């Protein structure tokens, strides 16, 4: 009964803890404003701490928008110093004498007040080497080499910056100086309650004369900076509310009535209150609408840190000190409290998992992906991706679609023999779930650590009986109690161990006393004396043991490892190891024996040699679990050499795989790899690799020869030139060619030629009907601009977009765009323009398996535009455009026997003339005339489907009453002629209209328009449109936009109304 009540109230406890922590946070926040006046903190032109002092020139507090020089002095042996501003900007300082100097400009956000500044100092320091081997040398008075380590010191401080008054800004521009020397107190007095520089203070000083700087601050001895208690909070964020309401009386094609609403809130708070550092983020969003699935998302992240204690509320992945058995492998949402002190430390958490743990292992397919995870959607930040045991980083190595549950690798393809392992959380749980954990650790001696962990992970019993009937899965609980320790004595012995007890109840409803009990233990020890190092590792996991959140645990495991190495000096290293692993996973027994030997010779200024020999015996396929009884023997020799700024390496491998089950098969891989790289330079970085691999198997279908080329390049010698890119090209006699590349460049040649572009190639999997095929996608954009004369500009664009089917090496999709533009400036008031664009495209019929030779559709188009823009008089500007478009398409209509296509011909011709005449400063007239011909035909005809002529003329007058109000009136007449009709070919439309614009520059704008349109003879219709748009901006904090529209139609009869708006509040 007690356990049941504990399960029912678990989520309630988490909500109470969240509410308590949030309440405490806002109490501290309110208290800071009630009792702390930020202006009570004194101004200082130089701050100092235990390791650095910082000075601002020419004036402190800083002036927004003005350049400030910063000087940092430090007693550390610094080799690099930089500043990090609160807006993310990084300022690198240069060493000048005994100081590090740099410049930056105080940004406009926040508009005034306190900002956070971080000082990063990278330095080297000697560390004491107290190993037993060195003590042995010291006993015989033999000097031992000292060790140096590179460390990073980070100091934080707050500084103030304010906007500047107009009069003082004028003084700064003039370069004038006050006669009397201005002191620091004078500068501080200028910053009054309005948080700006006041001009009246300046007027009290003596008259301004002479040259250079307005304010001069003298460097002085460092003063100790003490920042205790509270410091200012940096608050930023936004609140956005959008809405739309559509209504209709009658029917109108394409108009969908309904109400939609979208809200979002984002607030970030950083600072210090009552000796507690605060870093908090609040985010919430909700969407409600007829066209979108209603959703709501909330995310709260609050970090409170006081000394060595910190509390966190939000989403996180718990880190239990890298424990293996007493670990939690889920993304949680809840509370975490931890502390680290001299002799002890602790961690506590109470949370709920964001999803259910999943694990998938698969072979690569020779492409980048996408690889399907099996379950979706996926919890954000829950994935852990490995390729052949090497961890991959999101953004650099792969991209993930959390909604679709797919992963696509970047800049490389995954070979078919490579193994991809992915742990992730499926964003769905059947029962309400809670996780509690408590961990404590002691440091009784400097070289001894003892720890204990308690974890309780359980489903709630609230409404569990009803859920179990439909889900056929009962609620469960999982309890883990563990202990761990670590001990080290110089270099003689370094050991760490862990034991754990697991208790799982899989039927809390029908049989709560049924338990699966498991135990696990491991010990890892390393010992060193002089040149010898010995490592031993043993692990034993019981049949029913599993860590929390481990989707596919390895159980009934016995694993041990021994390693012996010999390194008498930096030239020679020799080591050998033996490991054995025997475990049960998903009812399949895996056995692996691994033997390894390695010898390395390395001498500075000479090439280094490394030879590795491996034997691996595997009982089952590591992905499918199928019995294979495979022995792998691998020999590897690598030669490396550093030649100044170049590093070169050559590696030769021979790998032999002998499988005895289900049939005896031998595969031999012979690999030669050569690479060269350039040590990172300031403006140039390059590396290249060539790999040749021959595969020889018992069966001929395994034989292949693969060539791999890898290139990475980045160069930017000047601002006018840039080249960056990467290439991964594979040519396989069995699987064909796959390529992954991404290149971009920029160049300016001879002063009159500019060019830039980018080109990317990716190798992916794509669905063709019911099958998946490997494809290579190519997409790019190239631009060339030539200015042979000052009044002539020529441009050329090329945009290829293609998909190539890897298996057939034939294109599956193509869209090629070529465009030419020219502009000729004549008479200083006229521009002649010409543009020609051609588009050629097609895509194949994806049901035409397996050859894919049949096209689904083909389309070619040509568009030419001739234009003249001129302003012959001050009150007259004109623009004339002539457009000519021709398009031909073929659409598949039948696939029986010979494919049949329908040919469509489209012709569009258009002439547009626009004349604008600002007759006076208050009155202007705009006129427009257009002549459009639209023809559509099938097969050999060009106008049997459509033949229209549209002529439109319109006038618009604009009257500016004053700087706030403008009125306009318009009238248009159009005639539409349909040449395919025998009678009533012409439709005439008259459309008068009026409107107004009222604006307060930078604050408020309101636009209203009314239009009435009536068409008769050929097609009768009558429409009235009303629209009102408003926009209000209150500085940079509040932005409001509202739009109201209504349309009333008589033929056909309907009435629509739409009201929409957007409100945005910025902090």
N, C-alpha and C positions, 0 to 999 in steps of 0.2 A: 504493500500500500504506500509506503514511504517513497519507494522508487517511482511509483506511478505519479504521485503528486509532484515529485521533483521534475519529472518529464513534462507534466502539463504546464508547470509554471516557468519552464526554462526560458521561453521567449519573453515572458513578462519581465523576468529578471533583467534580460538584456535591454529591454526598452527602458526600464527604470534606471539602469546604469547610464544609458545614453542620455536620458533626460537630465540626470543629476550632473553629468559632466558638462552638458550644454548650459544648464542653469548656472553652474559655477563659473563658466567662462564668461557669460554675459554679466554676471555680478561683478567680476573683476573689471570688465570693460566699462561698465557704468561707473564703478568706483574710481577708475582712473580719471574720468572726465569731471567727477565731482570734487576730487581732492587734489588733482595735479594741474598746475598751470605750466604749460610747456615753456613759456617765456621766462619762468623763474630759473631755468638752466642757463648758466652764464655763457656768454660768447667767448671763444678763444681763437686767436689767430694761429696757434700751434698747439697740437695735442700730442701727448706722448703716453706710451705704455711701457711695459717691462722690456720689450724687444724692438720698438720702433717709435719714431716721432714723425709727425706729418705737418706740413706748413702749406698754406694756400696764399697765392699771390695773384693779383695785386690787392684784393680786398676780401675780407670775410666778415659777415656771411656772404655767400656767393650771389652773383647777380645772374638771373636767368637769361640765357641767350648770349652772354658774354664769355669769352675764353678765359679760363682759369689755369694758372700753372701750379702744379702740385709737386712738392719736394718731400721725399721720404728718406730718413736716416735710420740705420739699423746697426745693432751691434753683432748681428749674425753674419757669418761668412756667405753672403748672398751671391748667387750667380744668376738669379732671375727674379724680378719684382714686377707685379702687375696689380691693377685695381679692377674691381668688379663693381659696377654701379647697379642701382636698384632696377634700372630698365633693361638689364642684361648686357649692357655694353662693357667690353673689356678694354682697358687702357694699359698698354705695355710701356713701362718706364725704362729710360736709358740711364746708364751709370755715368755720372759726371763728378769726378773727384770722389768725395766721400758720401755723396748723395745720389739718389735715384730720382730723375726728373721726367715729368710728362705733362701733357696738356689735355684738357677736355672742356666741353661746353655744357653747362647745366641745362638739362632738358626742360621743356615747358610743362611736363606732367610729372608729379602733381604741380598745380599752378603756384604753390607756395608751401613753405614749411619744411619739415624734417625729411631727410632721405637717408637710406642705408648705404654705407660704403664698406667694402671688404678689401683688406690689404693682404695680398698673397706674396709670401717670401719663400723662395726655394733656396735651400742652403745645404752645404755638406758638413758633416760632423764625424769625428772619429768615435768608434764604439769599441769598448773593451773586449778583447778576445781572451776568454778564460777557459778555453777548452783544455781537456786533459793532455792532449798532444802538445799544445803550446807550453803548458806547465812543465811537461817532460823536457822540452827544449830549454826552458828557462833554468831548470835544475842544473844543466850542464853549461849554463851561461851562453847559450846560443840564442841570438836575437830572433824573435818571431815577428812575422809581418803584421802590421796593424790593419784593421778593417775600417773602411769608410762607408757611410751610408748617406743617401740623399733624403732629406726630410723637407716637409712643407709646413710652414707656419702660416696660419690664417688669423688675422685680427679684424675685428669689426668695430665700427664707430658710426655715429650719427652726425650729419652736418646739415646746415640750413641754407636755403636758397630762396630768393624773393624776386618778384618782378621789379622793374625800375621805373621811376617817375619820368615824365617827358622832359622836364628841364634838365635833370641830371644826364639823361641820354644825350641831349644836345651838347652838354659840356664834354662828355666823353668823345663825341664825334669831333669836336673842335680841337681836342688835344690840350685844352687849357689846364692850368694848375692853380690851386689856391696859394696865396702868398704865405700864409702861416701853415706850418706842418700839421697835418691832420693826424690825430691820435686814434688809437683803437676805440676809445670811448666815444669819440666823435662819430665814428662809423656806426657803432652800435646804437647811438641815439637816433640815427636816421630811421631805424626799423621800428616803427610804432605799432599801435594796435591794429592798423589796417593791413599789416603784413606787406607794406611796400615802402619804397624809398621816398621820403617826403621832401618836397622842394623847399618848404619854408625853413627847414633846418639848414639847408645850403645857403640861403639868403642871409642867415645870421653871421656867417663867416665873412672874412675880409674879401675884398673884391678879387675877381678872378683875372689872372694875367700869366704871361709866360708860356712855357711849353711843358712837355711830356705828361706824366701820369697824374691823375686826379688824386688818388689815395695811395699812400706808400706805407706798407707794414714792415717794420724792421724785424729781422730774425733775432731771436733771443734764446736764452737757455730754456731747455724743455721743462714744462710744468707737468706734474703728474695728473693724468686724467682719471677721475673716479666717476664711474657711472653706476651708481647703485639705485635700487628702488625701481622707478619707472622711467621709461623713455618713450618717445612718441610712437603711436601706432600708424602704420601705413595701411590705409583702407582703399581698396579699389574694387571695381565691379560694375555690373550693369543689370538692369531689369528691363526686359522686353516683353511687350504684350501686343499681339496682333489678332485681329478679328475680321471676319467677313460674313455678311448676311445677304443672301440672294433670294428674291421672291419673284414669282411670275403669275400672271392671270392670263390664261390661254396657253398656247403652245408655240415654242420657238426652237428650231433645230439647233442643237449644240448647247443650249442653255440649261444648266443643271441647278435647280434651286437648293437651298440648304444653308446651314450655319456652320462655320468652322472657327476654331480658336486655337491659338498657340501662345504659350507663355514660357518664359525662361528667366531664371535668376542666377546670377553668378557674383559672388562676393569673395574677395581675398583680403585677409587681415594678417599683418605681420608687425611684430614689435615686442615690447617688454612691459609687463605689469607686475608690480610687487615681486621683483627679482625672478619672474617667470617669463621665459621666452615663449612667444606665441606665433604659430604659423597655422592659419586656418583657411580653408576653402569651402564654400557652400555653393552647390549647384543643384538646380532642379529645373525640369522641363516637363511640359504636358502638351499633348496634341489631341484635338478633338475636331473631327470633320467628317463629312459624308464621303469624301474621296480618299481619306486616309484612315488606317486602323488607329483607334484611340490608344494612346500610350502615355505612360507617366514614368519619369525617371528622376531619382533623387540620389545625390551623392554628397556626403558630408565628410570632410577631412579636417580634423583638429589635432594639432600637435602642441602640447604644453610641456616645457622642459624647465626644470628648476634644479640647477646643479647637476648631479648625477642621476636624477630621477626624471623620467618622462612618461607622459600619458598620451595616448593616441586614440582617436575615435574616427572610424571610417573603414574603408576597404583595404585589406593588406594580406600579404602572404606571410604567415608566421615563420620566423627563423629561430629554431630551438638549438642554437649554438652548434649547428652542423651535426646534430645527432642523427643516427640512421634509424634506430628502432623507435625512440620516443619523439617522433616527428609528426608533422601535420602537412599533408600534401594537397591542401585546398586553398583557394582564395576565400577569405572570411570577411564578414562585415560585422563590426562590433567594437569592443573596447579592448585596448592593450595597455598595460602599465608595466614598466620595467625600471630597474635601477642597477647601477654598477658602482660599487664602493671599494674601499681598499681591501677589505677582508672578506667581502661577500657580495652577492648580487642576487636578483630575483626577476622573474617574469610572471605576469598573470594576464590571462585573457578570457573574455566571455564574448562569444560571437556566434554567428550563424553562417554556414557555408553559402556561397553564392550559387553553387551548382553541385553536380555529381561528378566524381572523378572518373576519367576515362583514359585509356592507354591504347595506342595503336602502333604496330610495327609493320613496315612494308619495305619492299625493294624499290629502288628508283626505276623509272621507265625510260631513261635516256633523255628526258626533257626537263624543263623547269617546273612543270606542273600544269594546271593546279592538281594538288593531291587532296583527295576527299578524306576528311577525318571520320566520317561515319555518323556523327551526331551534330546537330546544330539547333539553335545558335550556341556559340561558345562564349564563356565568361571572359570578359576583357582582361588581359594580362595574366591569364591562367596557364598559357601554353609554355612548355619547355621542349625545345626541338633539338635533336641531335642527329648528325649524319656520321656514321661509322664511329660513334662514341664521342664526337667533337661537338661541343655546344655551339648552337647558331644564335645569332642576335637579330631580333626583329628590326627591320629597317635597313640594316646592312646586308644581311644574308637572305632574308625572306620577307614576304608580305603575307598577312593573314586577313581573310574576310571572315569576321566573327559571325555575321548573320548567315552566310552560306556554309560555313564550316570547311573552308578550303585554305590551303597554304601553297604559295607560289614562290619558288626560290629566285633570287636575283643574281645576275652576272655569272651564272653557271648552270649547267645541266647536271642532273644526278644520274650517274651510270647505273646500269641495270644490276650490277653486283654490289652496289652500295646499299647500306641498311639505314632507313629513316625511322627514328623512334620519337614519338610525340606523346607527351603527357598533357592533358588539358581537362577543363571542367565543362561539362555539358550543362547549359543554363536551364536546368529543370530539376526540381526535387519533388518527390511524391508527398512527403510529410514535412511539417514544420520541424526544423532541425536546429540543434544547439551544440556548441562545442565549448568546453571549459578546460583550461589548462593552468597549471601552477608549476613553476620551476624555481628551484633555489640552488645556489652554489656557494661554496666556501673556499677560501684561500688560507688555510691554517699556516702554510709555509710558502715562501716565495716560489718554490718549485713543486708545489702540490695543489691540485684542484680536486674538489669533491662536489658532485652534483646529484640532484634527485628531481624526477619529473613525474607529474600526475596529469593524465589527460582523460577526459570523459566526453565522448562523442555519442549523442543519442537522438533518436527521433521522438517527437512529441506524441503523446497518446491522445491528444485532443482530437476528437472526431475520427480516431484511427480505425475504429471498427467499420465505419461506413466506407472509408477509403480502401481498406483492405479487401472488401468484397468486390470492388470494381478493379483494383490494381493487382490483385492476387499476390501481393508482396506485403508481408507484415512489417510493422515498425521494428527497428533494430537498435542495439546499443553496442558501444565499443569502449572498453576501459583499458588503459595502458598505465602501468606503474614501472618506472625505470630508474636506474642509478648509473652514474658514470664517474670516471675519474681520470686524472692525468698526473704523471710524475716524471720529473727530469732531474738528472744529476750530471751537470756539466755535459760532456759529450759521451760519457760512459754508457748512460742508459736514458732513453726517452720512451715512455710507454703511455698508452691510453687505452681504456677499456670501457665497455658499456654492457649492461644487462637490462632485460626488460621482461615484463610479464603482461600478457594480453588476455583479455576475457571478452568474448563476443557472444551476444544473445541475438539470434536471428528470428526468434518468434516471441516477441514480448506480449502478444495477445493470447495465443493458444497454449504456449508452454514457456512462461517466463523463467522457469528454473533450468531450462536447457542451455548449457554453456559450451562454447568451444574455447578451451584454454590452450594457450601457446606460450612458449618461452623462447628467448633469444639471447645470445651472448657473443661478444667478440673481444679480442685482445690484439693490439698492434704495438710492437716494440721495435725500437731502433737503437743500435749500440755502435759506438765508434771509438777506436783507439788508433791514433795516428792515421796511417793511410788506409786502414781497414774499416769497412762499414758493413754491419750485419742487420738485416731486417727480417722479422718473422711476424706473420699475421695468421690468426685463426678465427673463424666465424662459424657459429652453429645456430640455426634457426629451426624451431620446432614445426611440427606439421600444421598446426592451426594458428600460427602467429602471423599477424599482418599489421603494418603501420597504418595509422589513420589516413584515409584518403588514397591508399595504394590500390589502384584498380585491379592490377594483376600481380599479386605478391609472389615472390619466390619463397616456397615453403619446403620444410624438411630438407634444409640446405646444410651442407657441410663444405666448408671452403678453407683452404690454407695456402699460404704463400711463404716462400723463403727466398731471400736475395742476399748475395754476398758481392761486395765491390772492393776494389783495390785501386787507390789513387795516391801514389807516393808524392806526386807533384802535379803541376798544372799541365804537364806534357802527356802523361799516360793515365788512362782510365780503363779498367777492365772489370766487368761485372757479369754475373749469371744469376738466373732466377728460375724457380719451378713453382707452378701453381696448379691446384686441382679444385674443381668446382662440381658439385653434385646437388641438384635441386629439382623440385617438382613445381611446375607452373601450368595451370589450367589442365590438370590431369595428365600432363606429359612430363616424363622424366628426362632431364638434360644432364649430360656429363661432358665436362671439358677439361682437358689436360693441356697446359701451356708451358713450354720450355723455351728459354731465351738466353743467348749469350751475346755480349757486346764488347768491343774493343775500340778505343778512340785514341788517336795520336794527334796532338795539336801543339804547335810551336809558333809563337808570334813571328810574323814576317814570312812564314812558310805555309804551304797548303796543309790542311788537316785531313786526316783519314778516319773513317768510322766504318766498322764492319759489324753487321747484325745477323745472327742466325736464329731462326724461330722454328719450332715445331708445335702445331696445334692439332689436338685430336678432339673431334666433336661427334657426339652421338646423334644429334638431330639438327635439322635445318633451323637456324636461329630465328627465322620468320614464321614459317609454316608449322614447324615442329615435326615434320616428316622424318623418320629414321633415315640417316644417310651414312653413318659410320665413316666420317671423312677425316683423312689425315692431310694437313697442309704443311708443307716445308717451304720456308722462305729464306733466301740469301739476299743480303743487301749490302752494297758498298757505296759509300758517299765520300766525295772529295770536295772540300770547300777551300776557298782562298779569297782573302781580302787584298785588293790591289788599290790602295788609296781610297778614292771615293766609290770604287766598284767592288761588288761582292759577286763571286761566281761559284756555282755548285754544279757537280755532275753526279748523278745517282744511277746505279744499275741494279735492277731487281730481277730475281728469278723465283717464281712462285709455282709450286707443283701441288695440285689438289687431287688426291686419290680417294674416290668415293666407292664404298664396297656394297652399299645398300641403296635401292633395291637391285641395281645391277652395277657391275664393276665399271667404273669410268675414271679416266684420268684427263685432267686439263692442266696445261702448262702455260703460265703467263710470263713473258719476257719483256721487261720494261727498261727503257733508257730515257733518262730525264736530264736535261741540261738547262740551266737558268742563269741569268745575270741580272743584277739590279744595281741601281744607282743610289748611293746614300742620300737621304733626304736633303735637298737643297732648298733655299728660300723660294726660288721661282721655277724649279724644275724637279720633276720626280718621274722615274721610269723603271720598269722591270719587265723582263720577258722570260718565257718558258717554252720549251719544246719537249714533247714527250712522244716517244714511239713505243707502241705496245703490240706484241704479236701473241695471238692466242692459238694454241694447238691442242685439239682435243681428240679423244678416242673416236668420236663421231664427227663427220665432216661438217655438220651444221654448227659446230662450236668453233670452227676455225675462222679467224678474222685477223685483220691488221688495222690498227687504229693509230691515227696521228692526231695529236692534240697541240694546239698553239695558243698560248696565253700571253697577252700583252696588256700592260697598264701604263698610262702616260698622262702627265699633267705638266703643262708649261705655260707660263704667263710672263714673258720677259719685259713687256711694257703694257700700258693700259690699252694700246691699240691692237695687241696680238694675244690670242689665247687659244690653246689646244688642250683638250682633256678627253679621255676616253678609256675604255677597256674592251678587250676582245677575248672571247673563249670560243675557239673554232675546233671542231672535231670532225675528222674524216674517217669513217669506219666502213670497211668493205662489206660488213654484214648489215649494219643499221643505217648506212647512208651518212649524209652530212647534217650536222646540227651546229648551230651558231648562236652565240649570245654576245651582242656587242652594243655599245652605247658611246657615240662620239659627238662632240660639239666643238665648234671653233669660231673664232672671230679674227678678222684681219683688215687692215687698212693699208692699201698699196699705192705708192706713187702720188699720194695726196688727192687723187680723184676716183679711186676705186675702193669700195667697201664691200665686204662680204661676211656673212655669218650663216651658221646653220647647225643642224643636229640630225643624227641618223641613228636609229635604234633597231636592233634585230633581236628577236626572242624566239625560243623554241618551246612550244607548248603542246598540250593535248586539247583537242577540240572534238565535239560530238558531231558525227555525220550520220544522220538517220538514227540507227540503233547501234552504231559502232563508234569507237573512239579512234581517232587518227592523230599521228604526230604532225604538227604543222610548224612552219617557220614564218613568223610575222615580221614584216619590214615596214617601217614608217619613218618618214623624215621630212625636213623642211629646209630648203636652201634659198638664200637670197643674195643677189648681186646688185649693187648700185653704182652707177657710173655717172660722173659729172665732168664730161669732156670740156664743157664751157660753163661759165658762171650762170648762164641763163638756160641751161639744158640739163635735165635730170632723166636718166634712164634706169629702170628697174626690171629685174627678171626674178620670178619665183618658180620653184619646182617643188612639188609636194607629192612624193610617192607614198602609196599605201597598198601593200600587197600581202597576200597569204599564199604560201607555197606548201603543197602537200608533200611531206617528207618521203613517203613510200613511193610515190610515182614521180617525184621531182617535177610536177606540173602545177601551175598556178590554180588556186581555188577561188581567189578573189583578187580583184585589181581595181584601183582607182588612182589614176595618174592625172595630176593637175599641172598645167603649164600656164604661166601668166606673164605678159609683158606690159609695162607701163612706161609712158613717156610724158613729160611735162616741159613745155617750152614757154619761157617767160619773155614777152615782147612788150615794148612801149611802156614798161614799168607799171602797167595797169591791166595787162591782158595775159591770160595763161591759156595755151592750147594744150589739150590733153587727149591721150589715146590709150586705150586698154584693150588687150586681146587675151581671152582666157579659153583654153581648150581642156575638156574633161573627157577622159576615155576610161570606161569601167565595165566590168562584168563580174558575175559570180556563177559558180557551177551549181548544177542540180545535185544536192547532197543525197538524193535517193538513188543515184546512178552508181551503185556499188557493183564491182570493186574498182572499176576503171576510172570513174568520175571524169568522163570525157565530155558529157553533155552540159551545155550552159543553161542556167535558169533564165537569165536575162542579160542583155548587152545594151549599153547606152553610150553614145558619143554626142558631145555638144560643143558648140562654138559660140562664144559671146563676145561681141565687139562694141565698145563705147567710144564715141567721139564727143568731146566737150570743149566749150569755149566759156571762159569766165573773164569778165571784163568790168571795169569801173571807170568809164571814160570821163565822168563828171563827178564832182563831190557829192551830188545828190542822186546819183544813178549807179546802180550795179545790176549786172545781167549775168545769167547763166543759161547756156543752151546745151542740151544733151540729146544725142541720137543713139539709140540702142538697137542692135541687131543680134537676134538669137536664133540659132538653128539647132534642133535636137532630133536625133534618130534613135529609136529603141526597138529591140527585138524581145518579145516576151514569149516564153514557152507555153504552148497551148495543148500539146498532145505528146505523149511518150510512147505510144503504140507504134511498133516497127520503127519507121523513120520519124525522128523528132520534127514537130511542126511548130512554127513560130508566127506570131503576128507582128507585123511591122507598123510602127507608129511614127508619124512625122509631125513635128511641132515647129511652127514659125512664129516669132514675135518680133514686131517692129514698133518702135516708139520714138516720138519726138516730144521733148519737154522744154518749155521756155519759162524762165522765172525772171521777173523784173521787180526790183525793189527801189523805191524812190522816197527817201526821207526829205520831204519838201521843206520842212522847217524842223527846229529842235523839238517841236511838240507834235508834229503831224507827219505821218508816213503812209504810203500806199504800196501794197504788195500785189502783184498780178501774176497769174499762172495760166499757162495754156499747155495742154497735152493732147497728143494724137497717137492712139494706140491701135495696132492691128494684131489680132490673135487668130492663128489658124492651126487646126489639128486635123490630120488625115491618117488613113490607114492604107497599107500596102503602097501602091504607086501614087495615090492621091494625097494632096496636101491640105484639102479643105472640106472633105466630105463629112467630118465629124463636128467641126466647129469653124465658123468664119465670122468674126466679130470686128466691128470698127467702133471705137469709143473716142469721142472728142469732148474735152472738158475745158471750160474757161472759168476762172474765178478771180474775184477782187476782194481785197481786205484792207480796210482802213484802220489805222491805229492813231488814237489821240491821247497824248500824255498831258493830263490835266495839271499835274504837278509831279514832284519826285516820288509821291506815294501812290497815285491813282492813274490808271490808264484804261481807256475804253476802246473797244474795237467793234467793227461791224463788217460782215462779209456777205458775199452773194456768189453763187456758182450756178452755171448752166452746163448740162451735159447731154449728149445725144449718143445713144447706143443703137447701132444698126446690125441686125442679124441677117446676113445674106442667105442663110439656109431656109428662111421662112418665105412663103409665097405672099402672104398678106401681113399687114401690121409689122413690118420689119423694124420700124424705128420706135424707140422708147425715149421720151424726153423727161428730164429731171431738173426741177428748180429747187434750189436749197439756199434760202436766206439764213442768216445767223447773226448773233451778237454776243458780246462777252465783256468782261472787265478783269482787271488785275489790280489788287491793292497789296502793297508791300511796304514793310519796314526793313530796310536792308540788314541782313544778318540776323533778323529776329522773327519776322512774321511775313507770310505771303498767302494770299487768297485769290484763287482763279475761278471765275464762273463763266459758263458758256451755254448758249441756247442755239439750237439749230432745228430747222424744219425742212423736210425734203418731200416733194411730191412728184411721183412719176405717173405718166399716162400714155395712152394710145397702145403701144405694144404690150407693156406690162404695167398694170395699175398698182400703185402702192403709195402709202402716206405714213411718214414717220416723224416723230418729234423726239429730240434728244435734249436732256438737261444734265449738266454735270457741274459739280462744285468740288474744288480741291483746295485744301488748306494745309499749311505747314508752319509750325511754330518751333523756334529754337531759343532756349534760354541758356545763353553762353554755351559751354560744352557739356552741361549737366543734363538738360532735358530736351528731348526731340519728340515732337508730336506731328503726325501726318494723318489726315482724314480725307477720304474720297467718297462722294455720293453721286450716283448716276441713275438716270431713269430713261427708259425708252418706251414710247407709246406708238403702236402701229395700228392702222385701220385695215389695211389689206396686206397681209393677213392680220387678223385681230388678235393682239396680245399687248400686255403691259408688263415690263420688267423693271425692277428696282434693285440696286446694289449699294450697300454701305460697307465700307472697309476702312481700317485704320491701323496705325502702328504707333506705339508709345515706347520710347526708349529713355531710360534714366541711367546716366553714367556717374560713377564715383571716381 
